Amino acid sequence: MRDVLLKKWVQFRHCDEGVTLVEYGIAIALAITLGTAALATLAGAIGTSMGNAGALMP
């Protein structure tokens, strides 16, 4: 039984299936987090600039 479990463990460690799905998930989560942080950081400056531009229009 121990040998069977050891063989399965070795097969599991060398199997690369599904790795790309995890990598894509991490990349998407990172992009969403960075995008949200950038928008939150720039929101005040963008609002001020749009307000000033609107005030200058006749």
mmJSON file of the N, C-alpha and C atoms, coordinates in Angstrom:
{"data_MODEL":{"atom_site":{
"group_PDB":["ATOM","ATOM","ATOM","ATOM","ATOM","ATOM","ATOM","ATOM","ATOM","ATOM","ATOM","ATOM","ATOM","ATOM","ATOM","ATOM","ATOM","ATOM","ATOM","ATOM","ATOM","ATOM","ATOM","ATOM","ATOM","ATOM","ATOM","ATOM","ATOM","ATOM","ATOM","ATOM","ATOM","ATOM","ATOM","ATOM","ATOM","ATOM","ATOM","ATOM","ATOM","ATOM","ATOM","ATOM","ATOM","ATOM","ATOM","ATOM","ATOM","ATOM","ATOM","ATOM","ATOM","ATOM","ATOM","ATOM","ATOM","ATOM","ATOM","ATOM","ATOM","ATOM","ATOM","ATOM","ATOM","ATOM","ATOM","ATOM","ATOM","ATOM","ATOM","ATOM","ATOM","ATOM","ATOM","ATOM","ATOM","ATOM","ATOM","ATOM","ATOM","ATOM","ATOM","ATOM","ATOM","ATOM","ATOM","ATOM","ATOM","ATOM","ATOM","ATOM","ATOM","ATOM","ATOM","ATOM","ATOM","ATOM","ATOM","ATOM","ATOM","ATOM","ATOM","ATOM","ATOM","ATOM","ATOM","ATOM","ATOM","ATOM","ATOM","ATOM","ATOM","ATOM","ATOM","ATOM","ATOM","ATOM","ATOM","ATOM","ATOM","ATOM","ATOM","ATOM","ATOM","ATOM","ATOM","ATOM","ATOM","ATOM","ATOM","ATOM","ATOM","ATOM","ATOM","ATOM","ATOM","ATOM","ATOM","ATOM","ATOM","ATOM","ATOM","ATOM","ATOM","ATOM","ATOM","ATOM","ATOM","ATOM","ATOM","ATOM","ATOM","ATOM","ATOM","ATOM","ATOM","ATOM","ATOM","ATOM","ATOM","ATOM","ATOM","ATOM","ATOM","ATOM","ATOM","ATOM","ATOM","ATOM","ATOM","ATOM","ATOM","ATOM"],
"id":[1,2,3,4,5,6,7,8,9,10,11,12,13,14,15,16,17,18,19,20,21,22,23,24,25,26,27,28,29,30,31,32,33,34,35,36,37,38,39,40,41,42,43,44,45,46,47,48,49,50,51,52,53,54,55,56,57,58,59,60,61,62,63,64,65,66,67,68,69,70,71,72,73,74,75,76,77,78,79,80,81,82,83,84,85,86,87,88,89,90,91,92,93,94,95,96,97,98,99,100,101,102,103,104,105,106,107,108,109,110,111,112,113,114,115,116,117,118,119,120,121,122,123,124,125,126,127,128,129,130,131,132,133,134,135,136,137,138,139,140,141,142,143,144,145,146,147,148,149,150,151,152,153,154,155,156,157,158,159,160,161,162,163,164,165,166,167,168,169,170,171,172,173,174],
"type_symbol":["N","C","C","N","C","C","N","C","C","N","C","C","N","C","C","N","C","C","N","C","C","N","C","C","N","C","C","N","C","C","N","C","C","N","C","C","N","C","C","N","C","C","N","C","C","N","C","C","N","C","C","N","C","C","N","C","C","N","C","C","N","C","C","N","C","C","N","C","C","N","C","C","N","C","C","N","C","C","N","C","C","N","C","C","N","C","C","N","C","C","N","C","C","N","C","C","N","C","C","N","C","C","N","C","C","N","C","C","N","C","C","N","C","C","N","C","C","N","C","C","N","C","C","N","C","C","N","C","C","N","C","C","N","C","C","N","C","C","N","C","C","N","C","C","N","C","C","N","C","C","N","C","C","N","C","C","N","C","C","N","C","C","N","C","C","N","C","C","N","C","C","N","C","C"],
"label_atom_id":["N","CA","C","N","CA","C","N","CA","C","N","CA","C","N","CA","C","N","CA","C","N","CA","C","N","CA","C","N","CA","C","N","CA","C","N","CA","C","N","CA","C","N","CA","C","N","CA","C","N","CA","C","N","CA","C","N","CA","C","N","CA","C","N","CA","C","N","CA","C","N","CA","C","N","CA","C","N","CA","C","N","CA","C","N","CA","C","N","CA","C","N","CA","C","N","CA","C","N","CA","C","N","CA","C","N","CA","C","N","CA","C","N","CA","C","N","CA","C","N","CA","C","N","CA","C","N","CA","C","N","CA","C","N","CA","C","N","CA","C","N","CA","C","N","CA","C","N","CA","C","N","CA","C","N","CA","C","N","CA","C","N","CA","C","N","CA","C","N","CA","C","N","CA","C","N","CA","C","N","CA","C","N","CA","C","N","CA","C","N","CA","C","N","CA","C","N","CA","C","N","CA","C"],
"label_alt_id":[null,null,null,null,null,null,null,null,null,null,null,null,null,null,null,null,null,null,null,null,null,null,null,null,null,null,null,null,null,null,null,null,null,null,null,null,null,null,null,null,null,null,null,null,null,null,null,null,null,null,null,null,null,null,null,null,null,null,null,null,null,null,null,null,null,null,null,null,null,null,null,null,null,null,null,null,null,null,null,null,null,null,null,null,null,null,null,null,null,null,null,null,null,null,null,null,null,null,null,null,null,null,null,null,null,null,null,null,null,null,null,null,null,null,null,null,null,null,null,null,null,null,null,null,null,null,null,null,null,null,null,null,null,null,null,null,null,null,null,null,null,null,null,null,null,null,null,null,null,null,null,null,null,null,null,null,null,null,null,null,null,null,null,null,null,null,null,null,null,null,null,null,null,null],
"label_comp_id":["MET","MET","MET","ARG","ARG","ARG","ASP","ASP","ASP","VAL","VAL","VAL","LEU","LEU","LEU","LEU","LEU","LEU","LYS","LYS","LYS","LYS","LYS","LYS","TRP","TRP","TRP","VAL","VAL","VAL","GLN","GLN","GLN","PHE","PHE","PHE","ARG","ARG","ARG","HIS","HIS","HIS","CYS","CYS","CYS","ASP","ASP","ASP","GLU","GLU","GLU","GLY","GLY","GLY","VAL","VAL","VAL","THR","THR","THR","LEU","LEU","LEU","VAL","VAL","VAL","GLU","GLU","GLU","TYR","TYR","TYR","GLY","GLY","GLY","ILE","ILE","ILE","ALA","ALA","ALA","ILE","ILE","ILE","ALA","ALA","ALA","LEU","LEU","LEU","ALA","ALA","ALA","ILE","ILE","ILE","THR","THR","THR","LEU","LEU","LEU","GLY","GLY","GLY","THR","THR","THR","ALA","ALA","ALA","ALA","ALA","ALA","LEU","LEU","LEU","ALA","ALA","ALA","THR","THR","THR","LEU","LEU","LEU","ALA","ALA","ALA","GLY","GLY","GLY","ALA","ALA","ALA","ILE","ILE","ILE","GLY","GLY","GLY","THR","THR","THR","SER","SER","SER","MET","MET","MET","GLY","GLY","GLY","ASN","ASN","ASN","ALA","ALA","ALA","GLY","GLY","GLY","ALA","ALA","ALA","LEU","LEU","LEU","MET","MET","MET","PRO","PRO","PRO"],
"label_asym_id":["A","A","A","A","A","A","A","A","A","A","A","A","A","A","A","A","A","A","A","A","A","A","A","A","A","A","A","A","A","A","A","A","A","A","A","A","A","A","A","A","A","A","A","A","A","A","A","A","A","A","A","A","A","A","A","A","A","A","A","A","A","A","A","A","A","A","A","A","A","A","A","A","A","A","A","A","A","A","A","A","A","A","A","A","A","A","A","A","A","A","A","A","A","A","A","A","A","A","A","A","A","A","A","A","A","A","A","A","A","A","A","A","A","A","A","A","A","A","A","A","A","A","A","A","A","A","A","A","A","A","A","A","A","A","A","A","A","A","A","A","A","A","A","A","A","A","A","A","A","A","A","A","A","A","A","A","A","A","A","A","A","A","A","A","A","A","A","A","A","A","A","A","A","A"],
"label_entity_id":["1","1","1","1","1","1","1","1","1","1","1","1","1","1","1","1","1","1","1","1","1","1","1","1","1","1","1","1","1","1","1","1","1","1","1","1","1","1","1","1","1","1","1","1","1","1","1","1","1","1","1","1","1","1","1","1","1","1","1","1","1","1","1","1","1","1","1","1","1","1","1","1","1","1","1","1","1","1","1","1","1","1","1","1","1","1","1","1","1","1","1","1","1","1","1","1","1","1","1","1","1","1","1","1","1","1","1","1","1","1","1","1","1","1","1","1","1","1","1","1","1","1","1","1","1","1","1","1","1","1","1","1","1","1","1","1","1","1","1","1","1","1","1","1","1","1","1","1","1","1","1","1","1","1","1","1","1","1","1","1","1","1","1","1","1","1","1","1","1","1","1","1","1","1"],
"label_seq_id":[1,1,1,2,2,2,3,3,3,4,4,4,5,5,5,6,6,6,7,7,7,8,8,8,9,9,9,10,10,10,11,11,11,12,12,12,13,13,13,14,14,14,15,15,15,16,16,16,17,17,17,18,18,18,19,19,19,20,20,20,21,21,21,22,22,22,23,23,23,24,24,24,25,25,25,26,26,26,27,27,27,28,28,28,29,29,29,30,30,30,31,31,31,32,32,32,33,33,33,34,34,34,35,35,35,36,36,36,37,37,37,38,38,38,39,39,39,40,40,40,41,41,41,42,42,42,43,43,43,44,44,44,45,45,45,46,46,46,47,47,47,48,48,48,49,49,49,50,50,50,51,51,51,52,52,52,53,53,53,54,54,54,55,55,55,56,56,56,57,57,57,58,58,58],
"pdbx_PDB_ins_code":[null,null,null,null,null,null,null,null,null,null,null,null,null,null,null,null,null,null,null,null,null,null,null,null,null,null,null,null,null,null,null,null,null,null,null,null,null,null,null,null,null,null,null,null,null,null,null,null,null,null,null,null,null,null,null,null,null,null,null,null,null,null,null,null,null,null,null,null,null,null,null,null,null,null,null,null,null,null,null,null,null,null,null,null,null,null,null,null,null,null,null,null,null,null,null,null,null,null,null,null,null,null,null,null,null,null,null,null,null,null,null,null,null,null,null,null,null,null,null,null,null,null,null,null,null,null,null,null,null,null,null,null,null,null,null,null,null,null,null,null,null,null,null,null,null,null,null,null,null,null,null,null,null,null,null,null,null,null,null,null,null,null,null,null,null,null,null,null,null,null,null,null,null,null],
"Cartn_x":[0.827,0.0,0.875,1.943,2.837,3.462,3.844,4.455,3.471,2.228,1.204,1.017,0.931,0.778,1.994,3.18,4.399,4.45,4.048,4.012,3.005,1.846,0.834,1.345,2.036,2.589,3.607,4.478,5.484,4.804,3.772,3.038,2.367,1.803,1.128,2.106,3.287,4.277,4.801,4.834,5.363,4.283,3.055,1.94,1.779,1.79,1.677,0.295,-0.649,-1.992,-2.658,-3.337,-4.052,-3.213,-1.931,-1.068,-1.372,-1.62,-1.876,-3.16,-4.155,-5.396,-5.141,-4.341,-3.998,-3.204,-2.265,-1.458,-2.315,-3.243,-4.148,-5.013,-5.476,-6.285,-5.512,-4.263,-3.429,-3.167,-2.904,-2.632,-3.864,-5.035,-6.261,-6.534,-6.364,-6.581,-5.608,-4.367,-3.37,-3.718,-4.146,-4.516,-5.717,-6.692,-7.873,-7.483,-6.642,-6.212,-5.431,-4.492,-3.7,-4.554,-5.485,-6.37,-7.265,-7.794,-8.637,-7.84,-6.63,-5.787,-5.427,-5.132,-4.784,-5.976,-7.161,-8.353,-8.683,-8.525,-8.806,-7.81,-6.562,-5.539,-5.771,-6.161,-6.31,-7.71,-8.641,-10.03,-10.171,-9.493,-9.591,-9.028,-7.88,-7.246,-8.076,-8.634,-9.459,-10.732,-11.354,-12.568,-12.314,-11.19,-10.844,-10.602,-9.875,-9.583,-10.85,-11.746,-13.0,-13.868,-13.866,-14.621,-14.096,-12.774,-12.165,-12.464,-12.381,-12.665,-14.124,-15.014,-16.427,-16.707,-16.01,-16.214,-15.722,-14.719,-14.174,-15.027,-15.898,-16.732,-17.882,-18.235,-19.335,-20.699],
"Cartn_y":[-1.189,0.0,1.258,1.212,2.359,2.648,1.604,1.79,2.402,1.993,2.535,4.025,4.395,5.8,6.614,6.04,6.738,6.957,5.941,6.078,7.15,7.167,8.181,9.578,9.695,10.99,11.476,10.584,10.95,11.343,10.622,10.97,12.332,12.587,13.851,15.023,14.855,15.923,16.24,15.251,15.471,15.816,15.805,16.116,17.626,18.158,19.598,20.021,19.129,19.478,20.406,21.405,22.319,23.47,23.416,24.478,25.788,25.737,26.975,27.647,26.874,27.446,28.202,27.641,28.319,29.583,29.497,30.668,31.777,31.435,32.447,33.058,32.264,32.77,33.756,33.437,34.348,35.633,35.525,36.707,37.615,37.037,37.839,38.514,37.778,38.356,39.508,39.339,40.399,41.62,41.4,42.516,43.274,42.564,43.215,44.021,43.45,44.145,45.411,45.305,46.48,47.536,47.112,48.053,48.793,48.064,48.696,49.679,49.295,50.193,51.448,51.295,52.454,53.392,52.84,53.687,54.386,53.671,54.289,55.41,55.212,56.228,57.465,57.266,58.372,58.987,58.432,58.888,60.357,60.793,62.192,63.138,62.807,63.677,63.739,62.618,62.597,63.41,63.266,64.03,65.524,65.909,67.33,67.868,67.122,67.547,67.647,66.683,66.73,67.896,68.174,69.304,70.634,70.775,71.997,72.167,71.074,71.135,71.504,70.944,71.284,72.723,73.255,74.641,75.621,75.237,76.114,76.146,75.176,75.14,76.143,76.806,77.781,77.106],
"Cartn_z":[0.0,0.0,0.0,0.776,0.852,-0.505,-1.243,-2.56,-3.551,-3.463,-4.358,-4.083,-2.82,-2.473,-2.877,-2.711,-3.1,-4.613,-5.386,-6.852,-7.275,-6.64,-6.964,-6.618,-5.495,-5.1,-6.11,-6.587,-7.581,-8.885,-9.296,-10.508,-10.356,-9.214,-8.953,-9.008,-8.468,-8.455,-9.844,-10.725,-12.073,-13.1,-12.692,-13.594,-13.689,-14.907,-15.109,-15.598,-15.657,-16.111,-15.101,-15.594,-14.74,-14.211,-14.427,-13.928,-14.639,-15.924,-16.659,-16.176,-15.812,-15.306,-14.007,-13.14,-11.885,-12.175,-13.093,-13.434,-14.019,-14.893,-15.45,-14.354,-13.438,-12.336,-11.479,-11.191,-10.404,-11.175,-12.475,-13.292,-13.368,-13.525,-13.592,-12.25,-11.164,-9.839,-9.586,-9.996,-9.822,-10.666,-11.917,-12.79,-12.23,-11.718,-11.144,-9.91,-9.073,-7.862,-8.194,-9.133,-9.514,-10.213,-11.052,-11.72,-10.744,-9.779,-8.761,-7.921,-7.553,-6.757,-7.545,-8.837,-9.665,-9.801,-10.031,-10.154,-8.841,-7.746,-6.443,-6.146,-6.553,-6.318,-7.182,-8.418,-9.36,-9.367,-8.635,-8.701,-8.323,-7.288,-6.862,-7.894,-8.455,-9.45,-10.723,-11.124,-12.331,-12.111,-10.945,-10.634,-10.624,-10.066,-10.028,-11.436,-12.246,-13.615,-14.452,-14.304,-15.05,-14.578,-13.297,-12.771,-13.304,-13.321,-13.851,-15.34,-16.084,-17.523,-17.758,-16.967,-17.099,-16.742,-15.774,-15.367,-16.426,-17.194,-18.227,-19.494,-19.662,-20.863,-20.733,-21.851,-21.786,-21.659],
"occupancy":[1.0,1.0,1.0,1.0,1.0,1.0,1.0,1.0,1.0,1.0,1.0,1.0,1.0,1.0,1.0,1.0,1.0,1.0,1.0,1.0,1.0,1.0,1.0,1.0,1.0,1.0,1.0,1.0,1.0,1.0,1.0,1.0,1.0,1.0,1.0,1.0,1.0,1.0,1.0,1.0,1.0,1.0,1.0,1.0,1.0,1.0,1.0,1.0,1.0,1.0,1.0,1.0,1.0,1.0,1.0,1.0,1.0,1.0,1.0,1.0,1.0,1.0,1.0,1.0,1.0,1.0,1.0,1.0,1.0,1.0,1.0,1.0,1.0,1.0,1.0,1.0,1.0,1.0,1.0,1.0,1.0,1.0,1.0,1.0,1.0,1.0,1.0,1.0,1.0,1.0,1.0,1.0,1.0,1.0,1.0,1.0,1.0,1.0,1.0,1.0,1.0,1.0,1.0,1.0,1.0,1.0,1.0,1.0,1.0,1.0,1.0,1.0,1.0,1.0,1.0,1.0,1.0,1.0,1.0,1.0,1.0,1.0,1.0,1.0,1.0,1.0,1.0,1.0,1.0,1.0,1.0,1.0,1.0,1.0,1.0,1.0,1.0,1.0,1.0,1.0,1.0,1.0,1.0,1.0,1.0,1.0,1.0,1.0,1.0,1.0,1.0,1.0,1.0,1.0,1.0,1.0,1.0,1.0,1.0,1.0,1.0,1.0,1.0,1.0,1.0,1.0,1.0,1.0,1.0,1.0,1.0,1.0,1.0,1.0],
"B_iso_or_equiv":[0.0,0.0,0.0,0.0,0.0,0.0,0.0,0.0,0.0,0.0,0.0,0.0,0.0,0.0,0.0,0.0,0.0,0.0,0.0,0.0,0.0,0.0,0.0,0.0,0.0,0.0,0.0,0.0,0.0,0.0,0.0,0.0,0.0,0.0,0.0,0.0,0.0,0.0,0.0,0.0,0.0,0.0,0.0,0.0,0.0,0.0,0.0,0.0,0.0,0.0,0.0,0.0,0.0,0.0,0.0,0.0,0.0,0.0,0.0,0.0,0.0,0.0,0.0,0.0,0.0,0.0,0.0,0.0,0.0,0.0,0.0,0.0,0.0,0.0,0.0,0.0,0.0,0.0,0.0,0.0,0.0,0.0,0.0,0.0,0.0,0.0,0.0,0.0,0.0,0.0,0.0,0.0,0.0,0.0,0.0,0.0,0.0,0.0,0.0,0.0,0.0,0.0,0.0,0.0,0.0,0.0,0.0,0.0,0.0,0.0,0.0,0.0,0.0,0.0,0.0,0.0,0.0,0.0,0.0,0.0,0.0,0.0,0.0,0.0,0.0,0.0,0.0,0.0,0.0,0.0,0.0,0.0,0.0,0.0,0.0,0.0,0.0,0.0,0.0,0.0,0.0,0.0,0.0,0.0,0.0,0.0,0.0,0.0,0.0,0.0,0.0,0.0,0.0,0.0,0.0,0.0,0.0,0.0,0.0,0.0,0.0,0.0,0.0,0.0,0.0,0.0,0.0,0.0,0.0,0.0,0.0,0.0,0.0,0.0],
"pdbx_formal_charge":[null,null,null,null,null,null,null,null,null,null,null,null,null,null,null,null,null,null,null,null,null,null,null,null,null,null,null,null,null,null,null,null,null,null,null,null,null,null,null,null,null,null,null,null,null,null,null,null,null,null,null,null,null,null,null,null,null,null,null,null,null,null,null,null,null,null,null,null,null,null,null,null,null,null,null,null,null,null,null,null,null,null,null,null,null,null,null,null,null,null,null,null,null,null,null,null,null,null,null,null,null,null,null,null,null,null,null,null,null,null,null,null,null,null,null,null,null,null,null,null,null,null,null,null,null,null,null,null,null,null,null,null,null,null,null,null,null,null,null,null,null,null,null,null,null,null,null,null,null,null,null,null,null,null,null,null,null,null,null,null,null,null,null,null,null,null,null,null,null,null,null,null,null,null],
"auth_seq_id":[1,1,1,2,2,2,3,3,3,4,4,4,5,5,5,6,6,6,7,7,7,8,8,8,9,9,9,10,10,10,11,11,11,12,12,12,13,13,13,14,14,14,15,15,15,16,16,16,17,17,17,18,18,18,19,19,19,20,20,20,21,21,21,22,22,22,23,23,23,24,24,24,25,25,25,26,26,26,27,27,27,28,28,28,29,29,29,30,30,30,31,31,31,32,32,32,33,33,33,34,34,34,35,35,35,36,36,36,37,37,37,38,38,38,39,39,39,40,40,40,41,41,41,42,42,42,43,43,43,44,44,44,45,45,45,46,46,46,47,47,47,48,48,48,49,49,49,50,50,50,51,51,51,52,52,52,53,53,53,54,54,54,55,55,55,56,56,56,57,57,57,58,58,58],
"auth_comp_id":["MET","MET","MET","ARG","ARG","ARG","ASP","ASP","ASP","VAL","VAL","VAL","LEU","LEU","LEU","LEU","LEU","LEU","LYS","LYS","LYS","LYS","LYS","LYS","TRP","TRP","TRP","VAL","VAL","VAL","GLN","GLN","GLN","PHE","PHE","PHE","ARG","ARG","ARG","HIS","HIS","HIS","CYS","CYS","CYS","ASP","ASP","ASP","GLU","GLU","GLU","GLY","GLY","GLY","VAL","VAL","VAL","THR","THR","THR","LEU","LEU","LEU","VAL","VAL","VAL","GLU","GLU","GLU","TYR","TYR","TYR","GLY","GLY","GLY","ILE","ILE","ILE","ALA","ALA","ALA","ILE","ILE","ILE","ALA","ALA","ALA","LEU","LEU","LEU","ALA","ALA","ALA","ILE","ILE","ILE","THR","THR","THR","LEU","LEU","LEU","GLY","GLY","GLY","THR","THR","THR","ALA","ALA","ALA","ALA","ALA","ALA","LEU","LEU","LEU","ALA","ALA","ALA","THR","THR","THR","LEU","LEU","LEU","ALA","ALA","ALA","GLY","GLY","GLY","ALA","ALA","ALA","ILE","ILE","ILE","GLY","GLY","GLY","THR","THR","THR","SER","SER","SER","MET","MET","MET","GLY","GLY","GLY","ASN","ASN","ASN","ALA","ALA","ALA","GLY","GLY","GLY","ALA","ALA","ALA","LEU","LEU","LEU","MET","MET","MET","PRO","PRO","PRO"],
"auth_asym_id":["A","A","A","A","A","A","A","A","A","A","A","A","A","A","A","A","A","A","A","A","A","A","A","A","A","A","A","A","A","A","A","A","A","A","A","A","A","A","A","A","A","A","A","A","A","A","A","A","A","A","A","A","A","A","A","A","A","A","A","A","A","A","A","A","A","A","A","A","A","A","A","A","A","A","A","A","A","A","A","A","A","A","A","A","A","A","A","A","A","A","A","A","A","A","A","A","A","A","A","A","A","A","A","A","A","A","A","A","A","A","A","A","A","A","A","A","A","A","A","A","A","A","A","A","A","A","A","A","A","A","A","A","A","A","A","A","A","A","A","A","A","A","A","A","A","A","A","A","A","A","A","A","A","A","A","A","A","A","A","A","A","A","A","A","A","A","A","A","A","A","A","A","A","A"],
"auth_atom_id":["N","CA","C","N","CA","C","N","CA","C","N","CA","C","N","CA","C","N","CA","C","N","CA","C","N","CA","C","N","CA","C","N","CA","C","N","CA","C","N","CA","C","N","CA","C","N","CA","C","N","CA","C","N","CA","C","N","CA","C","N","CA","C","N","CA","C","N","CA","C","N","CA","C","N","CA","C","N","CA","C","N","CA","C","N","CA","C","N","CA","C","N","CA","C","N","CA","C","N","CA","C","N","CA","C","N","CA","C","N","CA","C","N","CA","C","N","CA","C","N","CA","C","N","CA","C","N","CA","C","N","CA","C","N","CA","C","N","CA","C","N","CA","C","N","CA","C","N","CA","C","N","CA","C","N","CA","C","N","CA","C","N","CA","C","N","CA","C","N","CA","C","N","CA","C","N","CA","C","N","CA","C","N","CA","C","N","CA","C","N","CA","C","N","CA","C","N","CA","C","N","CA","C"],
"pdbx_PDB_model_num":[1,1,1,1,1,1,1,1,1,1,1,1,1,1,1,1,1,1,1,1,1,1,1,1,1,1,1,1,1,1,1,1,1,1,1,1,1,1,1,1,1,1,1,1,1,1,1,1,1,1,1,1,1,1,1,1,1,1,1,1,1,1,1,1,1,1,1,1,1,1,1,1,1,1,1,1,1,1,1,1,1,1,1,1,1,1,1,1,1,1,1,1,1,1,1,1,1,1,1,1,1,1,1,1,1,1,1,1,1,1,1,1,1,1,1,1,1,1,1,1,1,1,1,1,1,1,1,1,1,1,1,1,1,1,1,1,1,1,1,1,1,1,1,1,1,1,1,1,1,1,1,1,1,1,1,1,1,1,1,1,1,1,1,1,1,1,1,1,1,1,1,1,1,1]
}}}
